[in-house]
């Protein structure tokens, strides 16, 4: 997949999530998550992160990809909940690009 295609997929998924924020909970999984409130999304992210760790411990590449996709998706739901998008995350990664991870962490206000 080319970079442009990757960006297109992320932006299409983000747009779909955003459109479903106000949909009927009976019509969409995303709408149902939003209707349950912020804690439901946080719980799903925790579950998916744990599933990524377990898949990685098993070294099952196909399962890792599947679980990371779930984690990314639910993280994108969280971003939409806060009026953010994958573009905001990509911009932050771009800001950090070329910086030492240690220097970047030391420069944070919370250290």
N, C-alpha and C positions, 0 to 999 in steps of 0.2 A: 504494500500500500504506500502510495506517495504521500509526502507531507501535506499537500493540499487536500487529498482525500481524507487523511486523518483529521485535519481541521474541520472539514465538511461534516464528517460523522459526529465529532464532538459538538459542533454547533447545531446540527439537526437534532441530536438527542437533547441538548440543552433547551432548544426551542420547544420541543415536544413536552418536556417536563414543565417548562414555564406555562405553556398553554393549558396544561392539565391542573395547574394550581387551583383554578376556580371551577373545575368540572365537578360533576356529581360524583360522590364517592362510589356510587354503584356502577359508574361507567369506566373506572380506571384505577389500577393499582396505585399510581402516583397520587391521584386525587384522594384515594382512601388514606394514604400515608399522611398527606397534608391535613386531612380532616381529623386525624388522630392527634395532631399537635406535634410540636418539636421533639418531644421525648421519643416518639415512635421512630422518627428518622435517626436519632442518636442511637437508639437501641439496635436498629438495623445495621448501622455502621459498625457498632461494636461486634455484632454477630458475624458480619462479613469479614471484618479484620481478623477475627479468631479463625474463621474458615480458611483465610489466606495462609495464616501461620501453619495450620494443620496440613494443608495441601503442600506447602513448602517443606515441611518436615518429612512428608512422604516422598518428596522429590518427583511428584507426578506433574510433569510440565503441562499437560492438557488440563488437569484439575486446577493448577495454579492460575492459568490464563482465565479459566471459567470463573474462579472465585475473585480474582482481581477485577474482572469485568463487573461482577456484582458490587464489589467495594467501590469502584469508580462511579458506577451508576448511582448508588445511594449517596455518595459524596456529592455528586452533581445535584441530587435532590436537596441536600443540605445547602449547597450554594444558592440554589433557586429560592429556598426558604428565606435566605438573607439578602435577596436582591443581587446576588453575584452570579458570575458565569465562569466557565472554563477559561475565558479570555483573561480574567483577573488573575487566575492561578498561573497561566502561561506568562503573563507580564511579570509576575513576581519571580518566576523561575528565570526569566530573561534578565531581571535585575541582578539576580544572584550568580548568573553565569560568569565563570572566570574568577569568582571569588573563592578563596579558601574557605572550606566549611568551618574551620576553626575560627578564622577571622570574622566570618559572617556571624557566627554565634556570639563571639565576644563583643561585636558591635551592637547587639540587641540591647534594648533598654533593660530587659529583665535578666540579661546575662546568660 
